[in-house]
Amino acid sequence: MAVGARSGRDEPDERPEKAVEHDTEAETAAEGEDAEERPQRSFWKELPLLIGIALLLALLIKTFLVQAFSIPSDSMQDTLQRGDRVLVDKLTPWFGSEPERGEVVVFHDPANWLAGEPTPQPNLAQQVLSKIGLMPSADEKDLIKRVIAIGGDTVECKKGGPVKVNGKDLDEPYIFPGNTPCDDAPFGPLTVPAGKIWVMGDHRQNSQDSRYHMQDSTGGFVPVDKVVGRAVVIAWPVTRWSTLPVPDTFDQPGIGNKAAATAVGVAPAALGLAGAVPLVLLRRRKLAGDRTAG
């Protein structure tokens, strides 16, 4: 056999460990250079996208979930003060919920109730929030009052006496100190039509509420479809933060009339039936398919 001739199989060349390490370092350095050369997306290019997403989310929140409203007058003192910001729940009405007695609600002007009222001048923060939809525009005509009676209720108030709903006296500690329940404008008895509500301000002697619009086309009643939503919390200023619960007087026994109680009882049943029917039909179709296959 000649010197230097190979045996019957090829043997792999052995590479020095230093050479392998050198190659690894070179590959790592090359990857680093590629990463540096790869252009990074500029923050300023991403900014319009971020703003667009923020505006879309703000619009969705404003349309379906919650919206902030500024209190422009003293008609709901001492519950609400001029300049307070309240958050209004706009979600539950989408599920068929209607205003209940004792709730503080925001509603669109039903029949030019705000005629002659000065339009509030928004500050810079309000202007920005209204632009993105988190606060209403100053041009929108909205009011905020307390729901006293709902469709089917009988409501009245005689001079020197309390407000009565379905014959039950209301104990109203939320009325502005020194005010009377209705001495400035007694009314009733009146029956609230279906789909309407009767509203009053907590500052009774400084509130142009349902009592002062009985000669309007609405008869003083606010259509439920004009209600934006229920005010649930005072969000600003921080020192005024609090929830806006329904006063206990509206939960007293016997205040709910039969018509209202029936409506409340029937609505869940109707919704349950509407949801159950598709499930039953789907199950029947599945069973029929299984029998055919068998």
ZAMARGU-4260 file (C-alpha; in steps of 0.2 Angstrom, whole numbers, plus 5000, padded with zeros to 4 digits):
<rodrens>
0) 5000/5000/5000 | 5007/5017/4995 | 5011/5029/5008 | 4998/5041/5012 | 4984/5031/5003
5) 4967/5030/5012 | 4960/5015/5019 | 4943/5009/5013 | 4932/5023/5021 | 4933/5042/5022
10) 4937/5049/5038 | 4930/5067/5043 | 4943/5080/5044 | 4945/5086/5062 | 4944/5105/5064
15) 4953/5114/5078 | 4942/5120/5092 | 4948/5137/5090 | 4942/5138/5072 | 4924/5132/5077
20) 4924/5146/5091 | 4930/5158/5078 | 4916/5154/5066 | 4902/5155/5080 | 4908/5172/5085
25) 4908/5178/5066 | 4890/5172/5064 | 4885/5181/5080 | 4893/5197/5074 | 4885/5195/5057
30) 4868/5193/5065 | 4871/5208/5075 | 4876/5218/5060 | 4860/5213/5051 | 4849/5218/5066
35) 4857/5235/5066 | 4855/5237/5048 | 4836/5231/5049 | 4826/5247/5049 | 4817/5250/5066
40) 4799/5257/5064 | 4799/5275/5070 | 4788/5280/5085 | 4781/5294/5075 | 4775/5282/5061
45) 4766/5272/5074 | 4759/5287/5083 | 4744/5289/5070 | 4740/5271/5072 | 4739/5272/5091
50) 4729/5288/5090 | 4717/5280/5078 | 4715/5265/5090 | 4712/5276/5105 | 4699/5286/5096
55) 4690/5270/5090 | 4690/5263/5108 | 4684/5280/5115 | 4670/5280/5102 | 4665/5262/5107
60) 4665/5266/5125 | 4655/5282/5123 | 4642/5273/5112 | 4639/5257/5121 | 4647/5258/5139
65) 4649/5274/5148 | 4649/5293/5145 | 4654/5308/5156 | 4642/5323/5158 | 4646/5339/5167
70) 4632/5347/5178 | 4628/5364/5172 | 4616/5370/5185 | 4610/5369/5203 | 4594/5360/5200
75) 4600/5344/5208 | 4609/5351/5223 | 4614/5345/5235 | 4616/5328/5227 | 4625/5336/5212
80) 4634/5352/5212 | 4637/5363/5197 | 4653/5358/5189 | 4652/5340/5195 | 4656/5326/5182
85) 4645/5311/5182 | 4647/5294/5173 | 4632/5288/5164 | 4629/5270/5161 | 4623/5268/5143
90) 4625/5249/5143 | 4610/5242/5152 | 4597/5251/5141 | 4604/5240/5127 | 4598/5225/5136
95) 4580/5232/5138 | 4583/5240/5155 | 4572/5255/5158 | 4573/5269/5171 | 4567/5265/5188
100) 4560/5276/5202 | 4573/5285/5212 | 4587/5284/5199 | 4596/5300/5193 | 4595/5300/5174
105) 4602/5310/5159 | 4590/5313/5145 | 4588/5323/5129 | 4577/5338/5130 | 4560/5331/5126
110) 4551/5347/5121 | 4562/5362/5121 | 4563/5362/5140 | 4579/5372/5139 | 4573/5386/5129
115) 4581/5402/5134 | 4594/5393/5145 | 4612/5399/5141 | 4623/5387/5133 | 4638/5383/5145
120) 4655/5387/5138 | 4666/5372/5139 | 4684/5373/5146 | 4699/5365/5136 | 4697/5348/5145
125) 4679/5347/5140 | 4682/5352/5122 | 4695/5338/5120 | 4684/5325/5129 | 4669/5330/5118
130) 4680/5329/5102 | 4684/5311/5106 | 4667/5307/5111 | 4669/5304/5130 | 4659/5320/5134
135) 4644/5327/5125 | 4646/5343/5115 | 4641/5359/5123 | 4628/5360/5108 | 4619/5345/5114
140) 4603/5348/5124 | 4603/5336/5139 | 4596/5337/5156 | 4598/5327/5173 | 4584/5324/5185
145) 4578/5311/5197 | 4565/5298/5191 | 4550/5300/5203 | 4537/5289/5194 | 4537/5277/5180
150) 4524/5271/5167 | 4508/5266/5176 | 4512/5275/5192 | 4500/5288/5200 | 4510/5303/5206
155) 4504/5318/5216 | 4510/5332/5228 | 4499/5344/5237 | 4505/5360/5244 | 4512/5357/5262
160) 4512/5338/5259 | 4524/5325/5253 | 4526/5318/5235 | 4515/5302/5234 | 4518/5288/5222
165) 4504/5275/5221 | 4497/5282/5237 | 4514/5280/5247 | 4522/5295/5254 | 4540/5298/5249
170) 4553/5302/5262 | 4565/5313/5253 | 4581/5317/5263 | 4590/5321/5247 | 4579/5337/5244
175) 4590/5353/5245 | 4590/5360/5263 | 4576/5372/5266 | 4566/5367/5251 | 4548/5359/5251
180) 4543/5344/5241 | 4532/5354/5229 | 4525/5370/5237 | 4531/5380/5222 | 4521/5370/5210
185) 4509/5357/5217 | 4502/5344/5205 | 4491/5329/5202 | 4486/5316/5204 | 4492/5311/5187
190) 4495/5294/5179 | 4511/5292/5170 | 4508/5284/5153 | 4517/5269/5148 | 4534/5272/5140
195) 4536/5288/5150 | 4543/5294/5166 | 4540/5309/5178 | 4556/5318/5184 | 4560/5331/5197
200) 4576/5340/5203 | 4582/5338/5221 | 4583/5357/5222 | 4564/5358/5221 | 4563/5377/5221
205) 4576/5379/5208 | 4572/5365/5195 | 4561/5367/5180 | 4556/5349/5180 | 4541/5339/5175
210) 4529/5351/5185 | 4534/5366/5174 | 4530/5357/5158 | 4513/5350/5160 | 4506/5362/5146
215) 4519/5356/5134 | 4516/5343/5121 | 4524/5330/5132 | 4512/5334/5147 | 4528/5335/5158
220) 4532/5317/5155 | 4549/5312/5148 | 4548/5298/5134 | 4559/5283/5140 | 4568/5283/5122
225) 4574/5300/5126 | 4584/5294/5141 | 4603/5292/5138 | 4606/5282/5154 | 4608/5282/5173
230) 4621/5292/5182 | 4630/5280/5193 | 4644/5289/5200 | 4652/5307/5203 | 4669/5305/5195
235) 4675/5323/5197 | 4681/5332/5207 | 4690/5318/5217 | 4684/5326/5233 | 4666/5323/5228
240) 4668/5305/5222 | 4653/5295/5227 | 4640/5283/5220 | 4622/5288/5216 | 4611/5274/5224
245) 4592/5273/5223 | 4585/5280/5240 | 4577/5268/5252 | 4560/5277/5251 | 4558/5270/5233
250) 4559/5252/5239 | 4546/5253/5252 | 4532/5240/5252 | 4517/5243/5241 | 4525/5257/5231
255) 4526/5247/5215 | 4509/5246/5206 | 4502/5230/5199 | 4506/5235/5181 | 4524/5239/5184
260) 4526/5223/5194 | 4518/5213/5180 | 4530/5221/5167 | 4545/5217/5178 | 4540/5199/5180
265) 4535/5196/5162 | 4551/5203/5154 | 4563/5191/5161 | 4552/5176/5157 | 4550/5183/5139
270) 4569/5185/5137 | 4571/5167/5144 | 4559/5160/5132 | 4567/5169/5117 | 4583/5162/5122
275) 4577/5144/5125 | 4568/5142/5109 | 4583/5142/5097 | 4592/5129/5109 | 4577/5117/5109
280) 4576/5118/5090 | 4594/5115/5088 | 4593/5100/5100 | 4579/5093/5090 | 4588/5095/5074
285) 4603/5086/5081 | 4593/5071/5087 | 4584/5070/5071 | 4601/5069/5062 | 4608/5056/5074
290) 4592/5045/5070 | 4595/5047/5051 | 4613/5042/5053 | 4608/5027/5063
</rodrens>
